[in-house]
Amino acid sequence: MNSSAKANDRNLIVGLDVGTSKVVAVVGEITPDQQISIVGVGHHASHGMDKGGVNDLNLVIGSVQRAINEAELMADCRISSVYLAISGKHISCQNESGMVPINDSEVTADDVENVIHAAKAVPMAAERKMLHVLPQEFSVDMQEGIKSPVGMSGVRMEAKVHIVTCANDMAKNIVKCVERCELKEDQLIFSALASSYSVLTDDERELGVCVVDMGGGTLDIAIYVNGAIRHSAVLPIAGNQVTNDIAKIFRTPISHAEDIKVKYGAAYRNLASAEESIEVPSVGGRPSRTMSRHMLAEVIEPRYQEIFELILDEIRKSGLGDQIAAGIVLTGGTSKMTGAVEYAEQIFQMPVRIGTPVGVKGLTEYVQDPSYATAVGLLLYGMEKQQSNDEEKEQSWWHRIASWFKGEF
């Protein structure tokens, strides 16, 4: 099969989201007009993950391998490297700033690099790893809130940045799972950042928005104001808690509880009818029981209330509550529950919508679902990264030519 040769000719990029409940691999092809076309999707239940972290290495490797194989088969290619999402309660964020003098009379790309370098030069514990340094805004002398300072005149420049860090060991474990599948990791990306690439609009980022990726094991949160990320967090509670509640209260196996939740669950009891009945399988060969859909919603609603109140606490903690004019965007599999938006609007007292991946072409019907937000976002992030790398290469090449002409070797 000559598909590996074909893969080299095609400009392919792969996103891998190893979640608590599922592993998703998405293959995208960068088209000549710089868009992403989905050409392959692999999806497999996740085993060996807990609250976003690796619990059993071999089980995770097996799940990743199956999802990768499925994506390779559909895209007819060999996958060699992936952009990899990371989550877990070990992830934390901080806002920092740095200042540098401007070398020439106007700001150059090197100055921007230096000032970001100065901003991220904060003491970091040995067990922590820096995942992202995301510029928020620059100020040149007295002028504040500059998005792109290159070419401006001034004496000194300041940069404000958002730094996302994670536990080194946690990062190593997830990377190890990928390497055991004979794949290279292009970059580790915080999953809420990835999701925001695929579900948010530029207007929302400018106005102020909070994106919440509601997964099986974690809630990943990112808050944007004035086009830049200002706060991020991971809360270790999500959809699996809802499933566990159903399993315990109705004494049914976890797998059945998950099915019942997906098929009949409602996050808001007012939207579930008392007339509609559900068959609930029992454990240990006991006969199954019947209950109303309303009764199921009475079990689910308190857990969603807790989830939404935890998000509200996080927004309050960030101090950005009054700056989120565009409201809340919920995404991830747990956001799909009937009544989640209605109930969230009641608790948050602001507009809420479900975020589905946009901005890609090709086999979009496979990924038009909130549970694919992170994987599709990884592709969009990866494409942006490649474009900026290409630009840098081009700039440094021109830089070299210019210095030759000036006789600076």
C-alpha positions, 0 to 999 in steps of 0.5 A: 500500500503506497499510502505512506508516500501519499501522506507525505505529498498531502499536507496532513495534520492530526489532532488527538484528544485522549479524554476520560470517556473517549479517545478521538483522532481527527485527520485534517488536510490543509488545502491550498487556500489555507483551510482544513478539510477533515479526511479521517476520524477515529473514535474509541471508548477510553479505558485507563483514564480518570479525571483527565489523567492516565490511570492505566498506561496499557489500557490507554495505549490500546484505546489510542491505537484503535482510534488512530487505526480507524482514522488512518483507515478512513483517511488512507494515510499513515499517521506519524505525529499528533497535536495532543490535548491535555487536561486534569486538575494539575493544570493551572494558570497565571497572568504575568507581565514583562518589560524591555527597552526598545532597541531601535526607534521602532518595535521589531519582531525581535523586541516582541519576542524579547518582551514575551521572554521577559514576561514568562521568566517567572520562577517555576517549580521543577515539577511544573511544565510551561504549556502555553505563553499567550500574549494578551496585550502590549503597551508602548510607553503610555499607549496601552492595549496594543494588539500588534506593536510591530512598527510603533515608535517608543522607548520601552514596551510592556507585555501582558501574558497568560501562562498555562502550566501543568504537572511534568509527570502528568504530561510525560504519562500522556506523551508516553501513551502516544509514543508507545503507539509509535507516534510523535507529539507535535505539541501538548495543548490545553484542551479548553484552549483547543476547544475555543479554537473550534467553537468561539467566534472572534466577536465573542472573544472580543466581547468577553466569553467563557467557554466550558468544555464539559467532558466525562472527567473534567470541566475545562474552562477558558475566559476571553476578554478583549480578544485574549485569554484571561483565565483558565482552569480545570475542575475535576467533576463532570459527566461521569459523576452524573452516570455514577449517581444514576448507577447508585440510586437506581442500582444499575450497572455503570454501562446501563446508567450511561445508556439511560443518561444519554437516551432519556436524561434531562438536566432540568426536571421541568422538561421531563415528563412523568408519563414517559417510563423507562426500563432500568436493568438491575444487577446480579440477574434481578428483574429490571424495574420501570421508572418515569423520565421525570424521576431520572431528571430529579437525580440528574438536575442536582448534579448539573446544578452543582456543576454550573455553580462550580463554574460560576464560582470559578468565574467569580474567582477570576474577577471577570464576571461583569466582563463576559458580555457574550455569555457562556459557551458550553461544549463537550459531550456532557453539554448535550444533555436535554435542558442543559442550556435552559438550566444553565441560563437560569443559574448563570443569568446570562446567555448560554449556547452549545458550541459545535465545531465550525471552521472546517470543511470535508467530512464535517458530518462526522465532527459536527458534535460538541464532543469533537470540539477539542479534537477539531480545535487541535487541527485549527491550532496546529494549522495556525502554528504551522503558518507562523513557523513558515512565516518565521522561516521566511523572515529569518531567510530574508533577514540573512539575505539583508545581512549579507548585503550589509556585510554582517556575516 
